[in-house]
Amino acid sequence: MIHIRETLHDIHWGKLLRYLAIVIAGNLIAAAASALFILPNDLIMGGTTGIGIFVEHFLSGENSSMIVSGIVLIANIILYLIGVLLLGKKFAFATLLGTFLYPSFMGMYSAILGDRRLTENPVLAMICGGVLMGVGIGLVVREGASTGGTDIPPLIFHKFFGLPVSVGMWLVDLTVVLLQAFIMPVETTLYGIVIVVFYSIVIDKVSPIGLKKMQVKIVSRKYKEIREMILNKLNRGVTQLFGQTGFLKERCNVLLTIVSNRELVRLKDEVQKIDPEAFLTVSVVTEVRGRGFSRDKIALPKSEERFDAEDLAEVASETAAPQEASPSEAK
């Protein structure tokens, strides 16, 4: 009982609830794309939904959306069990939620709306379905979760054969789409390929949202003042690098820090106030993990800033400078 209480106490409930909310919302949006746009307009797509559409073609039923959602659930469970056997317990926990949520939401939409269409224009249905699918899966991927289904074979290929996951996903989705080409008109198959391209692009745009940060490098003679400003005004960490100018071969100090988009404007303004001649470069980094970003900030008092920049520079120059050989060594 004591261990259970300690485990419950260590759980960050706010982050857990946020994680669950985003994963549920992502699956809800992805299921809406299939049930409201793709299936009612007899379009095709990749993933287990595409497998469901292929199998449903050989079955007879009044509510095709319900049949597809049932097939998707069965396919997800089979692929999930294969993933558990080959990828281990960590995979099982991360994928369990998506394995059941997506087909359940598809069934919910189908039960409420049946096969009613929001639009009869196949091009509009293709665009809306592809974009919504990309947004939904992108939100799930952004949280490090999985929608299950055909996400699993690429992970297996990556583990055992070293194939990149993104390449594996493209191959699996296109294979499923081309499989449906045997029972669908050529135009429908082309729509399916475009849907796969659409949601793949949207996933790449949505999944890094909120994770992208700005990496800033600053070269200035007034690096001490800028360093103190970053630590005390922006409350951000800073790393001091030691370099050398290319033309005059002078030793210089380079400050490296990571800030958000909103903090970037303030950082540039503050640097310009301290040193208008400072050299500053900004790069976009897709993800940052560590203290102040994926972990809570800790504001350190000045008394804990232990080494002065000049001391570090002297240490660096001493370690970098070659030692003179003694007369005996020269011989």
GIKAGI-V179161 format. One record per run of one state. SS is the DSSP state (helix for helix, strand for strand, loop for the rest). FROM is the first residue (numbers start at 1). TO is the last residue. If there is no record, write none. Layout:
<<SS FROM TO> <SS FROM TO>>
This chain:
<<loop 1 1> <helix 2 10> <loop 11 12> <helix 13 38> <loop 39 46> <helix 47 56> <loop 57 63> <helix 64 87> <loop 88 88> <helix 89 113> <loop 114 121> <helix 122 142> <loop 143 150> <helix 151 161> <loop 162 164> <helix 165 180> <loop 181 185> <helix 186 206> <loop 207 212> <strand 213 219> <loop 220 222> <helix 223 232> <loop 233 238> <strand 239 244> <loop 245 250> <strand 251 259> <loop 260 260> <helix 261 274> <loop 275 278> <strand 279 285> <loop 286 290> <strand 291 291> <loop 292 294> <strand 295 295> <loop 296 301> <helix 302 304> <loop 305 308> <helix 309 320> <loop 321 326> <helix 327 330> <loop 331 331>>
